[in-house]
Amino acid sequence: MPPKKKAAADSDDEKPKRAPTPLALFKEDNMEKVKKDNAGKKQNEINKILSQMFKDADDDVKEKYTKKSKKLKAELEGDDDEEEEEKTTTKGSKKRGAPKKSDEEKTTTSDKPKRAQSALQIFQAAKLEETKNKKENEGKKPAELKKILSEMWKEMDDDEKKPYVDLSNQQKEQNKAAKKSSAPPKKKKKKDESEDEEGSESDEE
């Protein structure tokens, strides 16, 4: 029945593409050559020959096709992620129908003062590159480097810590000042309204 075939074809299109294996890539590159050398042999026999050739190949050849396979896989996964993001964003916008933020709202959120860093965080930021470039720390992740810096911080005396503590306090003071300036003016209470009412009553008398 033709309609069923069409449905099957549609489902095949929807299936995620898979990256070719190192063996599949090797076969692709050497298929024509092996076919010429083994004219008259069936496809399954050619495939067996190619599989055996790949098994017997040296590590450099295998590594070449393994890298190629990984690269293609990463590219395909990247495309899939982009497609998923597009789907979720389009679905989300349709479902929510949330109104866009006005320019005023954007500016108010961006104007919010950043959180002050602790003295330790300032020290870590200042010394991270220096610590990273040391021979004994080669290849270490940022999280590991921060642990090392935390240990260094513990061993430091108060005089060594002082400049970083001062910077942290300075940031806190700046944040307080920024919060005060950005805070909306308080609304006047109903006192003014009551005064107006009293005034109007005296006028009537």
Contacts in CASP RR format, 6 or more apart in sequence:
PFRMAT RR
TARGET T0000
AUTHOR 0000-0000-0000
METHOD contacts of the structure
MODEL  1
MPPKKKAAADSDDEKPKRAPTPLALFKEDNMEKVKKDNAGKKQNEINKIL
SQMFKDADDDVKEKYTKKSKKLKAELEGDDDEEEEEKTTTKGSKKRGAPK
KSDEEKTTTSDKPKRAQSALQIFQAAKLEETKNKKENEGKKPAELKKILS
EMWKEMDDDEKKPYVDLSNQQKEQNKAAKKSSAPPKKKKKKDESEDEEGS
ESDEE
16 76 0 8 1.000
16 80 0 8 1.000
17 76 0 8 1.000
18 76 0 8 1.000
19 69 0 8 1.000
19 70 0 8 1.000
19 72 0 8 1.000
19 73 0 8 1.000
19 75 0 8 1.000
19 76 0 8 1.000
20 28 0 8 1.000
20 69 0 8 1.000
20 72 0 8 1.000
21 69 0 8 1.000
22 54 0 8 1.000
22 62 0 8 1.000
22 65 0 8 1.000
22 66 0 8 1.000
22 68 0 8 1.000
22 69 0 8 1.000
23 50 0 8 1.000
23 51 0 8 1.000
23 54 0 8 1.000
23 65 0 8 1.000
24 69 0 8 1.000
25 65 0 8 1.000
25 68 0 8 1.000
25 69 0 8 1.000
26 50 0 8 1.000
26 53 0 8 1.000
26 54 0 8 1.000
26 57 0 8 1.000
26 61 0 8 1.000
26 65 0 8 1.000
27 47 0 8 1.000
27 50 0 8 1.000
27 51 0 8 1.000
27 54 0 8 1.000
30 50 0 8 1.000
30 53 0 8 1.000
31 46 0 8 1.000
31 50 0 8 1.000
34 46 0 8 1.000
34 49 0 8 1.000
34 50 0 8 1.000
34 53 0 8 1.000
35 41 0 8 1.000
35 46 0 8 1.000
38 45 0 8 1.000
38 46 0 8 1.000
38 49 0 8 1.000
41 49 0 8 1.000
54 61 0 8 1.000
54 62 0 8 1.000
54 65 0 8 1.000
111 182 0 8 1.000
112 182 0 8 1.000
113 174 0 8 1.000
113 175 0 8 1.000
113 178 0 8 1.000
113 179 0 8 1.000
113 182 0 8 1.000
114 175 0 8 1.000
115 175 0 8 1.000
116 168 0 8 1.000
116 171 0 8 1.000
116 172 0 8 1.000
116 174 0 8 1.000
116 175 0 8 1.000
117 125 0 8 1.000
117 167 0 8 1.000
117 168 0 8 1.000
117 171 0 8 1.000
118 168 0 8 1.000
119 161 0 8 1.000
119 164 0 8 1.000
119 165 0 8 1.000
119 167 0 8 1.000
119 168 0 8 1.000
120 150 0 8 1.000
120 153 0 8 1.000
120 164 0 8 1.000
121 168 0 8 1.000
122 164 0 8 1.000
122 167 0 8 1.000
122 168 0 8 1.000
123 149 0 8 1.000
123 153 0 8 1.000
123 161 0 8 1.000
123 164 0 8 1.000
124 146 0 8 1.000
124 149 0 8 1.000
124 150 0 8 1.000
124 153 0 8 1.000
126 164 0 8 1.000
127 149 0 8 1.000
127 152 0 8 1.000
128 142 0 8 1.000
128 145 0 8 1.000
128 146 0 8 1.000
128 149 0 8 1.000
131 137 0 8 1.000
131 145 0 8 1.000
131 148 0 8 1.000
131 149 0 8 1.000
132 140 0 8 1.000
132 145 0 8 1.000
137 144 0 8 1.000
137 145 0 8 1.000
137 148 0 8 1.000
140 148 0 8 1.000
153 161 0 8 1.000
END
